[in-house]
Amino acid sequence: MYSILEEIYLGNRGDSETVKMSEAYKKRYRKFIDLWEMFDKDLSEDKKEEFKKLFNAECDLCNESDLMNYKEGFKIGLLIGIECCLNL
């Protein structure tokens, strides 16, 4: 019998390395890299450090937002599952 819990435990699901990136993601990532390189070559060393700090702060903010949304989505999914089981 298939078990999602076993799949997660074994590292077959839910690991960022096992998630296949979409073509849209790859395209956006390439655009990001191109912009980063363009920006990087035109900045002084001081401005590069300031920009990296700004970028890292924005990444931290996005990570926190993603985590909050993941937790909320998981809770909603769990409640839907419980409700379905109660209504059998």
C-alpha positions as CSV (number, residue, x, y, z in Angstrom):
1,M,0.0,0.0,0.0
2,Y,1.3,3.5,-0.9
3,S,2.2,5.7,2.0
4,I,2.9,9.4,1.6
5,L,4.4,9.4,5.1
6,E,6.9,6.7,4.1
7,E,7.7,8.6,0.9
8,I,8.4,11.8,2.9
9,Y,10.5,9.8,5.4
10,L,12.6,8.2,2.7
11,G,13.2,11.6,1.1
12,N,11.3,10.7,-2.1
13,R,8.8,13.5,-1.7
14,G,8.9,17.0,-0.2
15,D,12.6,17.5,-0.7
16,S,13.5,20.5,-2.7
17,E,16.0,18.4,-4.7
18,T,13.2,16.0,-5.8
19,V,10.9,18.8,-7.1
20,K,11.2,19.3,-10.8
21,M,11.3,22.9,-11.7
22,S,8.9,24.1,-14.4
23,E,9.9,25.7,-17.6
24,A,8.4,29.0,-16.4
25,Y,10.6,28.8,-13.3
26,K,13.7,28.1,-15.4
27,K,12.9,31.0,-17.7
28,R,12.4,33.4,-14.7
29,Y,15.5,32.2,-13.1
30,R,17.6,32.8,-16.2
31,K,16.1,36.3,-16.4
32,F,17.1,36.8,-12.8
33,I,20.7,35.7,-13.4
34,D,21.0,37.9,-16.4
35,L,19.7,40.9,-14.5
36,W,22.0,40.1,-11.5
37,E,25.1,39.9,-13.7
38,M,24.2,43.2,-15.5
39,F,23.6,44.9,-12.1
40,D,26.8,43.3,-10.6
41,K,29.1,44.6,-13.3
42,D,27.9,48.2,-13.0
43,L,28.2,48.5,-9.2
44,S,31.1,49.6,-7.0
45,E,32.2,47.1,-4.3
46,D,30.4,49.1,-1.6
47,K,27.2,49.1,-3.6
48,K,27.5,45.4,-4.4
49,E,27.6,44.7,-0.6
50,E,24.6,46.9,0.0
51,F,22.7,45.3,-2.8
52,K,23.5,41.8,-1.5
53,K,22.2,42.8,2.0
54,L,19.0,44.1,0.4
55,F,18.7,41.0,-1.7
56,N,19.3,38.7,1.3
57,A,16.7,40.6,3.4
58,E,14.1,40.2,0.6
59,C,14.9,36.5,0.4
60,D,14.4,36.1,4.1
61,L,11.1,37.9,3.8
62,C,10.0,35.6,1.0
63,N,11.1,32.5,2.8
64,E,9.1,33.5,5.9
65,S,6.1,34.2,3.8
66,D,6.4,30.9,1.9
67,L,6.7,29.0,5.3
68,M,3.6,30.7,6.6
69,N,1.6,29.9,3.5
70,Y,2.9,26.3,3.5
71,K,1.8,25.8,7.1
72,E,-1.7,27.3,6.4
73,G,-2.1,25.2,3.3
74,F,-1.1,22.1,5.2
75,K,-3.6,22.9,8.0
76,I,-6.4,23.4,5.5
77,G,-5.6,20.2,3.7
78,L,-5.5,18.3,7.0
79,L,-8.9,19.8,8.0
80,I,-10.4,18.8,4.7
81,G,-9.1,15.3,5.2
82,I,-10.6,15.1,8.7
83,E,-13.9,16.4,7.5
84,C,-14.0,13.9,4.7
85,C,-13.3,11.1,7.1
86,L,-16.0,12.3,9.5
87,N,-18.6,12.4,6.7
88,L,-18.1,8.8,5.5
